[in-house]
Amino acid sequence: MTQAYYSAVLDRPLDEVWSLIRDFNNYPAYIEGVSESVIEDDKRGDEVGAIRRFCYLGNWIRQRLVDHSDRQHTLTYAGLEALPYPRDDGSRAPAPTRYQGTLQLRPIIEGNRTLIEWSVALETEPADADRWQALFAS
């Protein structure tokens, strides 16, 4: 198991940022490269168990909403299928990986800004861990 982590400070109030990302189906609004997202089975975008199917750089990916908290400003999702590594330089591609990610927002009082943290746990082959970690961290 390997972990990837990313954080950033956004010059927006926490409530404004949360209103954008709390809907699991709103992915195209804040992730570059996502052209379309659909929630399956008429579930709501904040309903635990909802499955989103989205197109990222021409590839369709499915994820399940595992946890959602308006109080803690967090959402956790898991990939439903092992994710194939994107083709890059023609070298051996790492084996597909299973993953679970969490987004969390925290208020920064000074300046009414938001700290966004994203982490993902990856079930990788040991030989592939560094490449997967680098890809997700980027």
Disulfide bonds with the S-S distance in Angstrom:
none
